[in-house]
């Protein structure tokens, strides 16, 4: 720092640095980078986010269904459980999309679909029609040769929760 150091000391320091880079020894530096990103952990995080959004929007009566037991097991810290492929990625979707849909058609995709940005997570439907494995198989059967899964679904849009809404818990029987 020029204002805090005497100019002669600063000049000597710069001179030594130049001498070291111009005539110094060359060395080889080897190291290994361990990436901390894990696609599996990222997928679990998206499922957790979808699960929590569905809970906030639909409530306890939805989230405590036994069809969601595998998700609860998967999101436990240290869990070695593995979910079937229920996550989709579409770069064409806007990063700001937040949407929950109760899919009614096609029947084989009857589910609660949670879209968060580029990611779509399929959760079991409200009628216990399919478990996660069966839902994943239905999605897989639609896979095209290029690996894409073209989907067209109809259903009811549930407002994105900005606070706990528990929509199914507030319905009167």
PyMOL commands that set and color helices and strands:
alter all, ss='L'
color gray80, all
select helices_A, chain A and resi 7-23+39-58+60-63+66-74+107-109+132-141+167-170
alter helices_A, ss='H'
color red, helices_A
select strands_A, chain A and resi 87-89+98-105+111-116+119-124+154-158
alter strands_A, ss='S'
color yellow, strands_A
deselect
rebuild
show_as cartoon
